[in-house]
C-alpha cells in the first residue's frame, strides 16, 4: 500500500498546475513527503509587537500595528519607487518599495490598518523599512504571530510571489489534509528509549511551532530518524558485503618475519602495529576486506601497506598500489623498491609516461605472475592490464578516484575479488567517517614515527615580509630548503599564473644568489617532474609553487614552508601543505602569510593551524566551518543528502542512531521480527534514503 506521503502535490489546496511545476523544477518538491521535508532553515519571532517610538537600528526586525496615512510614487521609469507613510499612536515611519510596485499598490488602501514586519533603518530623523511584509490587520493576527518559518527559496519563486508565507500555508494545507495519517517509521521501543515525539507531531511542530521548545523537540526527532535510516542502510551494506563476498585467505607470515628481522630500518609505532593486526585478522577471515586507513601525512601508511602486501605475496597473490598522480606513484615506487629488491621481489611502475616497450614487458610479468607488486596511476585501470592472481589493491588518496574507477580495479580478479585497502592522509572526523565510510572498516594511525618533531606554525602579516625573508636566508645558510606556495583561485587561471609569476619575480629579487625551482599546473608533466627532481636532489634551495605540491614529493631536507595568502586556502589544504615539511629529524617551520583584513572564518582557520598539528582536531574545525558537502570528495562518494541533520553539530544523535541501528540488525539482520516490520516497510517504501553505494569501498 502506497504511503499517503507519496501523494503528488499537484492537487493540494493552494498549489495548482503552474505552482506545482515551479516547485518541482526549483525545489525538487513532487510529493507531500518532499514538501514536508523541505524544512525551514530559521524562524522569525512574531510573538512581540513594537511601537514606532520603540524601534531602533540594532533590531534584526520589528513587527508594528498601524494605519496607512499616504501612498505615492516618486521618481520616474526604472528609478521609480513607492513610498507610504505609516503611523501608530507613538509616531510615523516610511515604507519603501523599489520592485513589484504595481502589485503592492493594488494591495494597499489609504486609511487601512495593517501589520508591518521588516528591518528598521534610520534615515535622517525618521525610520524606514524597505520592502516590508505587509498584511491587513485581522482579529487573528492582531493578537500574536507566534513563530514564522523561513524557507530557502529561489529568485524565480520569489518573482512568482511564492515566498516563505505562501510555502508555509501550502505546508499547513498538506498537514491538514494528512491529519494523523502520516505513517510512523520508528518502533515504539526507540521512541520510548530516546524520548522522541511521534512523527506526525514532529512535522506539525517543525513547520508551525509556537515557540523554540517545539522546534527543539521536532528537530531532535527528525534528525534521529534521518540518521537512523542513513546508518541502517550503511551497516546493512557492510553486512551484505561481508556475507556475500568471499575473500582470499592469507595466513602465511614467513616473508613478513624475514622483512621484520633483516630489512626494516626502524621500529614501527604502536599505532602501525595495531593496524597491521587488524588487517591480518581480515586476511584470515575468509571474507573480502574493505578497509579505510587514515593517517596524517608522514605517519607511515605506505610501510604498513607494504607489510600487508608481503602477507598477500606469501600466499601466492599479486598486489597493486594506485596513486592519483605520477609524482606520487613514482615516490611510492622509489620508496618501496629497495625493500622489495632486498626480498628479491619484482616490483614495477606503470604510468601514462611508461614507454611502450617497457609496458609490454610489464604486462607479461603481471600475466605470468612474476611481477609481484605494481605501482601505478590510472594506467592500471586499462583493460590490457591483466593479472595472474590479484589479491590486494591499495588505493592512495582515495577521494581522488571515482567509484567506477575503483570497481574496474576490483574486477581485475573475477574468481575472487581482491582485498581493498584505501589510504587517505585527509583525516576525517569520526562523525563524517561513520557516514561517509559507514560500510568500510576504519583503521587509524594516530601517532607519528619516533624522532619526528611537530612542525612549528606561525602567522605573519604581509608587513613582516622582510623579517620572514631573513628567516629564509638563515635556514638556507644551515643547508635547508624552502617551499613558497601561492594559492590557486580556480575562477581565473590567468590571474593565478600572474600571481605566481609576480611572486616568483619578487622571490628571485630577494634571493639573487639562490637557485629557484618553479612548479605550476600549466606546465607539462615532464617539465614539472624535472623541476621537482632538481629540488629533491638539492640543486635548488627554494621551490616556488602553486598547490600542485599538496600531494607530492618527500624532501626530508625541506624544513620551511611559506604559504602566501593563507586566508584563501581551506583548512584541509593548509594541513596537507604543512605535511610536506617536517619529514627529517630537524625542526621544521610553517609560516602563514596574510593581509590584515581577514574574515572570521579565515581567522579561525589560521588560528587552528597555529594551535595544533593534530589532523583530526583540524578536520573537526573544518567540518564546523565548511559543512560535510565538499569535505574529502564526499560528493562522489555516495554520502546521503542529509535534509535536517548536520554532521558538524549532530555527532551525539548520530552516535545514538548508529548504536540503535547496529543493535537492531545484530538481533534481526533481515528485519523479519514483527517489531521491525515498520522499519522494513519504510525501507521498501522508496522514501527511505537509499544510498547509491557501489559494492566497492
NORVEN-V675711 format. One record per backbone hydrogen bond with DSSP energy under -1.0 kcal/mol. NH is the residue of the N-H (numbers start at 1). CO is the residue of the C=O. E is the energy in kcal/mol with one decimal. If there is no record, write none. Layout:
# NORVEN-V675711
nh->NH co->CO e->E
nh->NH co->CO e->E
This chain:
# NORVEN-V675711
nh->6 co->3 e->-2.2
nh->7 co->4 e->-1.4
nh->9 co->30 e->-2.2
nh->12 co->9 e->-2.3
nh->15 co->12 e->-2.1
nh->20 co->16 e->-2.4
nh->21 co->17 e->-2.3
nh->22 co->18 e->-2.0
nh->23 co->19 e->-2.7
nh->24 co->20 e->-2.2
nh->25 co->21 e->-2.5
nh->26 co->22 e->-3.1
nh->27 co->23 e->-1.5
nh->28 co->24 e->-1.0
nh->29 co->23 e->-2.1
nh->32 co->7 e->-2.0
nh->33 co->5 e->-2.4
nh->35 co->31 e->-2.1
nh->36 co->32 e->-2.9
nh->37 co->33 e->-1.9
nh->38 co->35 e->-1.4
nh->39 co->37 e->-1.4
nh->41 co->150 e->-2.4
nh->42 co->150 e->-1.2
nh->44 co->148 e->-2.7
nh->46 co->146 e->-3.2
nh->50 co->63 e->-3.7
nh->59 co->56 e->-1.6
nh->62 co->118 e->-2.8
nh->64 co->116 e->-2.7
nh->66 co->114 e->-2.2
nh->67 co->87 e->-3.0
nh->68 co->112 e->-2.3
nh->69 co->85 e->-2.8
nh->70 co->85 e->-1.1
nh->72 co->83 e->-2.6
nh->74 co->81 e->-2.9
nh->79 co->76 e->-1.8
nh->80 co->77 e->-1.6
nh->81 co->74 e->-2.6
nh->82 co->97 e->-2.8
nh->83 co->72 e->-3.0
nh->84 co->95 e->-2.7
nh->85 co->70 e->-1.8
nh->86 co->93 e->-2.9
nh->87 co->67 e->-2.5
nh->88 co->91 e->-2.3
nh->93 co->86 e->-2.6
nh->94 co->127 e->-2.2
nh->95 co->84 e->-2.6
nh->96 co->129 e->-2.2
nh->97 co->82 e->-2.4
nh->104 co->100 e->-2.3
nh->105 co->101 e->-3.0
nh->106 co->102 e->-2.0
nh->107 co->103 e->-1.1
nh->108 co->104 e->-1.2
nh->111 co->68 e->-3.4
nh->112 co->109 e->-2.2
nh->114 co->66 e->-2.7
nh->115 co->135 e->-3.4
nh->116 co->64 e->-2.9
nh->117 co->133 e->-2.2
nh->118 co->62 e->-1.7
nh->121 co->128 e->-2.6
nh->123 co->126 e->-4.0
nh->126 co->123 e->-1.5
nh->128 co->121 e->-2.7
nh->129 co->94 e->-2.2
nh->131 co->96 e->-3.5
nh->133 co->117 e->-3.0
nh->135 co->115 e->-2.3
nh->137 co->113 e->-2.4
nh->142 co->138 e->-1.6
nh->145 co->46 e->-2.2
nh->147 co->209 e->-1.1
nh->148 co->44 e->-3.0
nh->150 co->42 e->-2.7
nh->158 co->154 e->-2.1
nh->159 co->155 e->-2.7
nh->160 co->156 e->-1.2
nh->161 co->158 e->-2.0
nh->162 co->157 e->-3.1
nh->167 co->163 e->-2.6
nh->168 co->164 e->-2.6
nh->169 co->165 e->-2.0
nh->170 co->166 e->-2.5
nh->171 co->167 e->-2.5
nh->172 co->168 e->-2.2
nh->173 co->169 e->-2.5
nh->174 co->170 e->-2.2
nh->175 co->171 e->-2.4
nh->176 co->172 e->-2.3
nh->177 co->173 e->-2.5
nh->178 co->174 e->-2.3
nh->179 co->175 e->-2.5
nh->181 co->178 e->-2.6
nh->191 co->187 e->-1.9
nh->192 co->188 e->-2.6
nh->193 co->189 e->-2.5
nh->194 co->190 e->-2.6
nh->196 co->191 e->-2.2
nh->202 co->198 e->-2.0
nh->203 co->199 e->-2.2
nh->204 co->200 e->-1.7
nh->205 co->201 e->-2.9
nh->206 co->202 e->-2.1
nh->207 co->203 e->-1.4
nh->208 co->204 e->-2.3
nh->215 co->211 e->-1.3
nh->216 co->212 e->-2.6
nh->217 co->213 e->-2.3
nh->218 co->214 e->-2.4
nh->219 co->215 e->-2.9
nh->220 co->216 e->-2.1
nh->221 co->217 e->-1.9
nh->222 co->218 e->-2.5
nh->223 co->219 e->-2.8
nh->224 co->220 e->-2.0
nh->225 co->221 e->-2.2
nh->226 co->222 e->-2.1
nh->227 co->223 e->-2.7
nh->228 co->224 e->-2.7
nh->229 co->225 e->-2.1
nh->230 co->226 e->-1.9
nh->231 co->227 e->-2.5
nh->232 co->228 e->-2.5
nh->233 co->229 e->-2.1
nh->234 co->230 e->-1.7
nh->235 co->231 e->-3.2
nh->236 co->232 e->-2.2
nh->237 co->233 e->-2.2
nh->238 co->234 e->-2.1
nh->239 co->235 e->-2.6
nh->240 co->236 e->-2.8
nh->241 co->237 e->-2.8
nh->242 co->238 e->-2.5
nh->243 co->239 e->-2.3
nh->244 co->240 e->-2.8
nh->245 co->241 e->-2.2
nh->247 co->286 e->-2.5
nh->250 co->283 e->-1.7
nh->257 co->253 e->-2.5
nh->258 co->254 e->-2.3
nh->259 co->255 e->-2.3
nh->260 co->256 e->-2.7
nh->261 co->257 e->-2.7
nh->262 co->258 e->-2.6
nh->263 co->259 e->-2.1
nh->264 co->259 e->-1.8
nh->273 co->269 e->-2.2
nh->274 co->270 e->-2.3
nh->275 co->271 e->-2.0
nh->276 co->272 e->-2.3
nh->277 co->273 e->-2.1
nh->278 co->274 e->-2.0
nh->279 co->275 e->-2.3
nh->280 co->276 e->-2.5
nh->281 co->277 e->-2.2
nh->282 co->278 e->-1.6
nh->283 co->279 e->-2.4
nh->284 co->280 e->-1.7
nh->285 co->282 e->-1.0
nh->288 co->245 e->-2.4
nh->291 co->420 e->-2.4
nh->292 co->441 e->-3.2
nh->293 co->422 e->-4.0
nh->294 co->443 e->-3.0
nh->295 co->424 e->-1.7
nh->299 co->296 e->-2.1
nh->304 co->300 e->-1.0
nh->305 co->301 e->-2.4
nh->306 co->302 e->-2.1
nh->307 co->303 e->-2.3
nh->308 co->304 e->-2.0
nh->309 co->305 e->-1.9
nh->310 co->306 e->-1.8
nh->311 co->307 e->-1.1
nh->312 co->308 e->-1.6
nh->313 co->309 e->-2.9
nh->314 co->310 e->-2.2
nh->316 co->313 e->-2.0
nh->317 co->312 e->-2.2
nh->318 co->389 e->-2.9
nh->319 co->372 e->-2.9
nh->320 co->392 e->-2.2
nh->321 co->374 e->-2.4
nh->322 co->394 e->-2.9
nh->323 co->376 e->-2.7
nh->329 co->325 e->-2.4
nh->330 co->326 e->-2.8
nh->331 co->327 e->-2.1
nh->332 co->328 e->-2.5
nh->333 co->329 e->-2.6
nh->334 co->330 e->-2.9
nh->335 co->331 e->-2.3
nh->336 co->332 e->-2.4
nh->337 co->333 e->-2.3
nh->340 co->336 e->-2.8
nh->341 co->337 e->-3.1
nh->342 co->338 e->-1.7
nh->343 co->339 e->-1.1
nh->344 co->341 e->-1.4
nh->345 co->340 e->-2.9
nh->348 co->373 e->-2.3
nh->350 co->375 e->-2.7
nh->354 co->351 e->-1.6
nh->359 co->355 e->-2.7
nh->360 co->356 e->-2.1
nh->361 co->357 e->-1.7
nh->362 co->358 e->-2.4
nh->363 co->359 e->-2.7
nh->364 co->360 e->-1.9
nh->365 co->361 e->-2.4
nh->366 co->362 e->-2.2
nh->367 co->363 e->-2.1
nh->368 co->364 e->-2.7
nh->371 co->365 e->-2.3
nh->372 co->346 e->-1.5
nh->373 co->346 e->-1.9
nh->374 co->319 e->-2.1
nh->375 co->348 e->-2.8
nh->376 co->321 e->-2.5
nh->377 co->350 e->-1.5
nh->380 co->377 e->-2.1
nh->381 co->378 e->-2.3
nh->382 co->379 e->-1.1
nh->385 co->382 e->-1.6
nh->388 co->366 e->-1.7
nh->391 co->318 e->-3.0
nh->392 co->318 e->-1.4
nh->393 co->419 e->-3.1
nh->394 co->320 e->-3.0
nh->395 co->421 e->-2.8
nh->396 co->322 e->-3.0
nh->397 co->423 e->-1.3
nh->398 co->423 e->-1.2
nh->400 co->397 e->-2.1
nh->401 co->398 e->-2.3
nh->406 co->402 e->-1.9
nh->407 co->403 e->-2.3
nh->408 co->404 e->-1.5
nh->409 co->405 e->-1.4
nh->410 co->406 e->-2.1
nh->411 co->407 e->-1.8
nh->412 co->409 e->-1.6
nh->419 co->391 e->-2.8
nh->420 co->289 e->-2.8
nh->421 co->393 e->-3.0
nh->422 co->291 e->-3.0
nh->423 co->395 e->-3.5
nh->424 co->293 e->-2.5
nh->433 co->429 e->-2.8
nh->434 co->430 e->-2.4
nh->435 co->431 e->-1.1
nh->436 co->432 e->-4.1
nh->437 co->433 e->-2.2
nh->440 co->437 e->-2.5
nh->441 co->290 e->-2.2
nh->443 co->292 e->-3.3
nh->445 co->294 e->-3.0
nh->452 co->449 e->-1.6
nh->456 co->588 e->-2.5
nh->458 co->590 e->-2.4
nh->460 co->592 e->-2.7
nh->462 co->594 e->-1.6
nh->464 co->461 e->-2.3
nh->465 co->462 e->-1.9
nh->468 co->464 e->-2.1
nh->469 co->465 e->-2.8
nh->470 co->466 e->-1.9
nh->471 co->467 e->-1.9
nh->472 co->468 e->-1.9
nh->473 co->469 e->-2.2
nh->474 co->470 e->-2.2
nh->475 co->471 e->-2.2
nh->476 co->472 e->-2.5
nh->477 co->473 e->-2.3
nh->478 co->474 e->-1.2
nh->479 co->476 e->-2.0
nh->480 co->475 e->-2.1
nh->481 co->557 e->-1.7
nh->482 co->541 e->-2.7
nh->483 co->560 e->-2.8
nh->484 co->543 e->-3.1
nh->485 co->562 e->-3.0
nh->486 co->545 e->-2.8
nh->492 co->489 e->-2.1
nh->496 co->492 e->-2.4
nh->497 co->493 e->-2.8
nh->498 co->494 e->-2.5
nh->499 co->495 e->-3.2
nh->500 co->496 e->-2.7
nh->501 co->497 e->-2.7
nh->502 co->498 e->-3.0
nh->503 co->499 e->-2.5
nh->504 co->500 e->-2.9
nh->505 co->501 e->-2.5
nh->506 co->502 e->-2.3
nh->507 co->503 e->-2.3
nh->508 co->504 e->-2.7
nh->509 co->505 e->-2.3
nh->510 co->506 e->-1.9
nh->511 co->507 e->-2.1
nh->514 co->511 e->-1.6
nh->517 co->542 e->-2.8
nh->519 co->544 e->-2.1
nh->523 co->520 e->-1.5
nh->528 co->524 e->-2.5
nh->529 co->525 e->-2.7
nh->530 co->526 e->-2.1
nh->531 co->527 e->-2.4
nh->532 co->528 e->-2.7
nh->533 co->529 e->-2.7
nh->534 co->530 e->-1.9
nh->535 co->531 e->-1.7
nh->536 co->532 e->-2.7
nh->537 co->533 e->-2.7
nh->538 co->535 e->-1.0
nh->539 co->534 e->-2.3
nh->541 co->515 e->-1.8
nh->542 co->515 e->-1.4
nh->543 co->482 e->-2.9
nh->544 co->517 e->-2.9
nh->545 co->484 e->-2.5
nh->546 co->519 e->-1.6
nh->549 co->546 e->-1.2
nh->550 co->547 e->-2.5
nh->558 co->555 e->-2.1
nh->559 co->481 e->-1.7
nh->560 co->481 e->-1.2
nh->561 co->589 e->-2.1
nh->562 co->483 e->-2.9
nh->563 co->591 e->-2.8
nh->564 co->485 e->-2.8
nh->566 co->593 e->-3.1
nh->568 co->565 e->-2.6
nh->569 co->566 e->-1.6
nh->574 co->570 e->-2.4
nh->575 co->571 e->-2.6
nh->576 co->572 e->-2.3
nh->577 co->573 e->-2.8
nh->578 co->574 e->-2.5
nh->579 co->575 e->-1.4
nh->580 co->577 e->-2.1
nh->581 co->578 e->-1.8
nh->589 co->559 e->-3.2
nh->590 co->456 e->-2.6
nh->591 co->561 e->-3.0
nh->592 co->458 e->-3.0
nh->593 co->563 e->-2.6
nh->594 co->460 e->-1.5
nh->603 co->599 e->-2.5
nh->604 co->600 e->-2.1
nh->605 co->601 e->-2.4
nh->606 co->602 e->-2.6
nh->607 co->603 e->-2.6
nh->608 co->604 e->-2.4
nh->609 co->605 e->-2.1
nh->610 co->606 e->-2.1
nh->611 co->607 e->-2.1
nh->612 co->608 e->-2.1
nh->618 co->614 e->-2.4
nh->619 co->615 e->-2.2
nh->620 co->616 e->-1.7
nh->621 co->617 e->-1.9
nh->622 co->618 e->-2.5
nh->623 co->619 e->-2.2
nh->624 co->620 e->-2.1
nh->625 co->621 e->-2.6
nh->626 co->622 e->-3.0
nh->627 co->623 e->-2.1
nh->631 co->628 e->-1.3
nh->634 co->631 e->-1.7
nh->636 co->633 e->-1.4
nh->639 co->634 e->-1.2
nh->642 co->640 e->-1.4
nh->650 co->646 e->-2.5
nh->654 co->650 e->-2.6
nh->655 co->651 e->-2.3
nh->656 co->652 e->-2.2
nh->657 co->653 e->-3.0
nh->658 co->654 e->-2.7
nh->659 co->655 e->-2.5
nh->660 co->656 e->-2.4
nh->661 co->657 e->-2.4
nh->662 co->658 e->-2.8
nh->663 co->659 e->-2.5
nh->664 co->660 e->-2.1
nh->665 co->661 e->-2.4
nh->666 co->662 e->-2.2
nh->667 co->663 e->-1.7
nh->668 co->664 e->-2.4
nh->671 co->668 e->-2.2
nh->676 co->673 e->-1.8
nh->677 co->674 e->-1.5
nh->680 co->676 e->-2.2
nh->681 co->677 e->-2.9
nh->682 co->678 e->-2.1
nh->683 co->679 e->-2.6
nh->684 co->680 e->-1.9
nh->685 co->681 e->-1.3
nh->690 co->688 e->-2.2
nh->693 co->691 e->-1.8
